[in-house]
Amino acid sequence: MCSDIPYNTTFYPNTLKHQSQTEAEMDLKQFEMLVNVKCSPDVKFFLCTIYAPVCTQMDYALPPCQHLCLSAKNGCESLMLKFGFKWPEMFNCNKFPESGMCVGENRTSTSGGHGIGSSGGAKKKGSKSSTKDANQLPELECPHTMKILSKNRYHLLIANRSIEQCSLPCGDDNNVPVFFDDKTRNLLRFWTGLAAVLSCITSCLTLLTFLVDLKRFEFPERSILYLSFCTFIVSGVYVYGMIHENGYSCASSSVAKVSLVTQVCKFWITKLKGIYQI
C-alpha cells in the first residue's frame, strides 16, 4: 500500500511499536478500504507515516503532524461511522504534535490524490530503491518555535533534506526529544567540564615549566610546548561551556524567542586548535 509514497526508506520500530514491515503491513490492511475510496486526500500518506515512518537522522520514528491527522480524520471519520466503526484511539490527533519535528502534508504529489500500489513496497531503515527519486521526500516543515531570525544562514538537516533558517531547541526536551533530557545533559556537562578543568590545569603547568627556562628545551622537546598550548585553548573552551551552559552554543534568535542552537564560532575555535595539534 505504501509503495508509492514519496520516500523509500523507513524506520522501525514505528510509533505503534511494530518491529518489522511485515508486522506493520498486517495491521495496515484493515484500513485499505479508506485508501481505496479516497475519503481524504491525506489518509494514505497519514497511515504510511504511522506504519512506515520516514527514516531520518533521529533515533526515533518521526510522527505525523496534527494537521495531517485532522485532514485524514475529517475526511474519513463519517464514512467509518456509517459502517459502525469509530475513529481509532491510536490515531487520536491530540497525541500528534502541532509543532516540533513532524511530517506534514504530501506537497510533492502533483496528482491531488494517491494511487494504490502493491502492498509491502516500503523499505526498512537504510534500504535503497532504484525506482524512487532521491528528491521525492515528504515536505518537512520548520515549526514556528524553531524558525530563526538572523542575517546569517542556518539550516537543519533531516532525512538528507536541508530546512533553511531552522534549528533545534536548546532546552525544550519535552516537545522535541532529539538528543538528551536535562538530567543527562547536566551530568555530561559536569563530567566534560571536570575533565576540561583538569586538562587546563595540567597544560597550564606544562606551559609554565617550559617558559621558566625556554632555552633548555630544543626540538623535538619543544613540540610539547605547542601541544600544551593547543590543549590549554581547547580545554578553556570546554570550561567556558561548563560555566555558561546553553549560552555557549545557543541564542534567543527564534521567531518565538525560544533559545536555539545557533552559535558556531566557539566550535571552530575548538576545531582549529584540534587540527593544529595534529
C-alpha positions in Angstrom: 0.0 0.0 0.0 2.9 2.4 0.8 5.0 1.6 -2.3 4.3 4.9 -4.0 4.7 7.2 -1.1 7.4 10.0 -1.7 10.2 8.3 0.3 11.8 5.0 0.1 13.5 4.4 3.5 11.5 3.7 6.7 12.3 3.3 10.4 11.3 0.5 12.8 10.1 0.2 15.4 7.4 2.7 14.3 5.1 4.8 16.6 2.8 1.8 17.1 5.8 -0.4 18.2 5.8 -2.6 15.2 9.2 -4.2 14.8 9.1 -5.1 11.1 7.5 -4.2 7.8 5.6 -7.5 7.8 4.1 -6.9 11.2 3.0 -3.4 10.3 1.5 -4.5 7.0 -0.9 -6.9 8.7 -2.4 -4.1 10.8 -2.3 -1.6 7.9 -4.5 -3.7 5.6 -7.6 -3.1 7.8 -7.6 0.5 6.6 -7.2 -0.4 2.9 -10.9 0.4 2.2 -10.4 4.0 3.4 -7.5 4.4 1.0 -9.4 2.8 -1.9 -12.4 5.1 -1.6 -10.1 8.2 -1.1 -12.2 9.6 1.6 -9.4 12.1 2.3 -6.5 13.1 0.0 -4.2 12.7 3.0 -5.4 9.4 4.5 -2.9 7.2 2.7 0.0 9.4 3.5 -1.1 9.7 7.1 -1.4 5.9 7.5 2.0 5.4 5.9 3.7 7.9 8.2 2.3 5.9 11.1 3.0 2.3 9.9 6.1 3.0 7.7 7.5 6.3 9.1 10.2 8.1 7.1 13.8 7.3 8.1 15.6 10.4 9.4 18.8 11.1 11.4 16.8 10.9 14.6 16.9 7.7 16.7 13.1 7.5 16.8 10.2 7.4 14.3 9.2 10.9 13.2 5.4 11.2 13.8 2.9 12.9 11.5 1.8 16.5 12.3 -1.5 17.0 14.0 -3.0 18.9 11.0 -2.2 15.9 8.8 -4.1 13.6 11.2 -7.0 16.0 11.3 -7.2 16.1 7.5 -7.5 12.3 7.3 -9.9 12.2 10.2 -12.2 14.9 8.9 -12.5 13.2 5.5 -12.9 9.6 6.7 -14.5 9.5 10.2 -18.0 10.0 8.8 -17.6 7.1 6.4 -16.3 4.8 9.3 -19.3 5.8 11.4 -21.7 4.7 8.7 -20.2 1.2 8.9 -20.3 1.2 12.7 -16.6 2.0 13.4 -15.2 4.9 15.4 -12.0 6.7 14.6 -9.3 4.6 16.3 -8.0 5.8 19.6 -4.4 5.1 18.5 -5.0 7.8 15.8 -6.1 10.3 18.3 -5.0 13.6 16.7 -4.3 15.2 20.0 -1.4 12.8 20.5 0.4 14.2 17.5 2.5 17.4 17.7 1.2 20.7 16.4 4.8 21.9 16.3 8.2 20.3 16.7 9.7 17.7 14.4 6.8 16.1 12.4 5.8 15.2 8.9 3.3 17.5 7.2 1.2 17.1 4.1 2.5 15.4 1.0 3.2 18.5 -1.1 5.4 16.8 -3.6 2.4 15.0 -5.1 1.1 16.6 -8.3 -2.0 14.4 -8.8 -4.1 15.7 -5.9 -4.7 12.1 -4.8 -2.8 9.0 -4.1 -2.6 5.9 -6.4 -2.8 2.5 -4.9 0.3 0.4 -5.5 1.3 -3.1 -4.3 1.5 -3.7 -0.6 4.8 -4.1 1.2 6.7 -1.8 -1.1 8.3 0.4 1.6 11.8 -0.4 2.7 13.3 -0.8 6.1 15.8 1.7 7.6 18.9 2.0 5.4 17.4 0.3 2.3 17.5 1.8 -1.1 15.2 1.8 -4.1 16.3 2.5 -7.7 12.7 3.3 -8.8 12.4 6.3 -6.4 14.0 9.7 -7.0 16.1 10.8 -4.0 14.4 14.2 -4.1 10.9 12.7 -3.7 10.6 13.1 0.1 7.8 14.4 2.2 7.8 18.1 3.0 9.3 18.7 6.4 8.2 22.0 7.8 10.1 24.0 10.3 8.0 24.5 13.4 7.2 28.1 14.3 9.2 27.9 17.6 12.3 26.6 15.7 12.4 29.3 12.9 15.5 31.5 13.2 15.5 35.3 12.7 19.1 36.1 11.7 21.0 37.6 8.9 23.3 34.6 9.0 22.1 31.4 7.2 21.3 28.3 9.2 19.9 25.0 8.1 18.7 21.8 9.8 19.5 18.5 8.1 16.6 16.0 8.3 16.4 12.9 6.1 19.1 14.3 3.8 16.9 17.4 3.3 18.0 20.8 4.3 15.4 23.0 6.1 16.6 26.6 5.8 16.6 29.0 8.7 15.6 26.3 11.2 17.4 24.9 14.2 17.0 22.7 17.2 15.8 24.0 20.6 18.4 24.1 23.4 16.2 23.0 26.3 12.7 22.2 25.1 13.3 18.5 25.5 9.7 17.5 26.3 8.5 18.8 22.9 11.5 17.8 20.8 13.4 14.9 22.5 16.2 15.0 19.9 19.2 14.4 22.0 19.1 14.1 25.8 16.9 15.2 28.7 18.1 18.0 31.1 19.3 15.5 33.7 21.6 13.7 31.2 22.8 17.0 29.7 23.8 18.3 33.2 25.6 15.1 34.0 27.5 15.1 30.7 28.3 18.8 31.2 29.7 18.2 34.6 32.0 15.3 33.7 33.1 17.1 30.5 33.8 20.2 32.5 35.7 18.4 35.1 37.9 16.7 32.5 38.4 20.1 30.9 39.4 21.8 34.2 42.0 19.0 34.9 43.3 19.3 31.3 43.5 23.0 31.6 45.5 22.8 34.9 48.0 20.2 33.6 48.6 22.0 30.3 49.0 25.3 32.2 51.6 23.8 34.5 53.4 22.4 31.4 53.4 25.8 29.8 54.8 27.4 32.9 57.5 24.7 33.2 58.7 25.5 29.6 58.5 29.2 30.0 60.7 29.3 33.1 63.7 28.3 31.0 62.7 28.1 27.4 66.2 27.8 26.1 66.6 24.5 27.9 64.1 22.9 25.6 65.0 22.4 22.0 63.3 20.3 19.3 61.8 17.8 19.5 61.0 18.5 23.2 59.7 22.0 22.3 56.9 20.4 20.3 55.3 19.6 23.7 55.1 23.3 24.4 52.9 23.9 21.3 50.8 20.8 22.0 50.2 22.0 25.6 49.2 25.5 24.3 46.6 24.0 22.0 45.3 21.7 24.7 45.0 24.7 27.0 42.9 26.6 24.5 40.7 23.6 23.7 40.1 22.8 27.4 39.4 26.5 28.0 36.6 26.4 25.5 35.0 23.4 27.3 35.4 25.2 30.7 33.7 28.2 29.2 30.9 25.9 28.1 30.5 24.4 31.5 30.2 27.8 33.2 27.9 29.4 30.6 25.9 26.2 29.9 23.5 26.9 27.0 25.0 30.3 26.4 27.9 28.6 24.9 26.0 27.4 21.8 22.5 28.9 22.0 20.9 32.2 21.3 17.4 33.6 21.5 17.1 34.3 17.8 13.9 32.4 17.0 10.6 33.8 15.9 9.0 32.8 19.2 12.0 34.0 21.3 13.0 30.4 22.1 16.7 29.6 22.7 18.0 27.7 19.6 21.4 26.2 18.7 22.9 28.9 16.5 26.5 29.6 17.8 29.3 28.1 15.7 32.3 30.4 16.4 33.4 28.7 19.6 33.1 25.4 17.9 35.5 26.5 15.2 38.0 27.6 17.9 37.9 24.1 19.3 38.1 22.5 15.8 41.0 24.6 14.5 43.0 24.1 17.7 42.4 20.3 17.4 43.7 20.4 13.8 46.8 22.4 14.9 47.6 19.7 17.4 47.7 17.1 14.7 
